[in-house]
Amino acid sequence: MNQKKKTKLITSLLISSIVFLSGIYIFQVIESGKTNYLIGENHKELSLLEEETNNLKLAVSKNSNLNKIEDKISELGYSKMGRFDYLIIPSSSVAINN
């Protein structure tokens, strides 16, 4: 082989290698971007789930406290109220003190 053919072969191999490696690099950058996006979405979902868990813990705690209060009321001998009746007094029947 003469010098021109060797130079041409080396140049074409070098260009092919650069194109191939650039393709791999671009593919890796795209995959990395997808992965980072999915990680961000999972972090958002995780924070929402943590907030919901905290709210549920608070609700369970409140319910537990209400149950304790009901037990204490029963223990003290108070009875449960069934119905409330309100007495409505018309304003015209109210006595005025002069």
N, C-alpha and C positions, 0 to 999 in steps of 0.2 A: 504494500500500500504506500501510496505517496503521501507527502506531508499535507496536501490540501484535503484529501479524503479523511485523514486522521483528524484534522482540525474540524472538519464538517461533522464527523461522527461524534466527536467530543462535545461540540457545540449543541448538536441536536440532543444528545443524552443529557447534557446540563439543562437545557430548556425543558425537556420532558420531565426531568427530576424536579425542577422548580415548579412546573405546572402541577405535577402530582402532589408535591408537598404543600403547595398553596391550597389545593382542593381539600386535602386532609385537614389543614389548619382551619379553613372556612367551615368545614363540617363540624369540627370540634368546638368552634366558637358558637355556632348555632345550637349545638347540643347543650353547651354550657349555659347559654341564654335560656333555653327551655327549662333546664334543671333549676336555675335560679328563680325563674318565674314560678315554677311549681313549689319550690321551697317557700317563697313569699306567700303564695296562696295558702299553703299548709300552716304557716305562722298566723295568718289572719284567722283561719278556721280554728286553730288552737286557742288563740286569745278569745274568740267568741265562745268556744266550749268552756274555757276556764271561767269566763264571766257567768255563763249559764250555770255552771257547777256551783259557783259561789252564791248565786241567787237561790238555787235549789237548797243549798245548805242553810241559808238564812230562812227560807220558807219552812224547812223541817224543824229548825230551832224554834221558830215562832209557834209552829203547830205543837211542838213538844211543850213549850211554855204554857200554851192554852190548855193542853191536856192536864198539866200539873195544876193549873189554876182551878180547872173544873173538879179535879180530884180533891183539892184543898177545900173547895166550897162544899162538896158532898161530905167531906170529913167533918166540917164544922156544923153540919146539919141544915144547911140552907137547901131549899127545894128549887127546882128548875121552874122558871117562869114560862108560861105557855103563851098567853095572849095579853096584849096591852090594850086597855080601854082608856080613851082620853075624854076628859070632860071639857066641852066647849061652852064657854060662857059668852053670851052675846054682850057687846059693849053697852047696850042700852040698859042692861040690868045691873051694872056696876054702881055701887053707892058712892056718892060724892060727899066728902066731908067739908062742911063750910065753916 
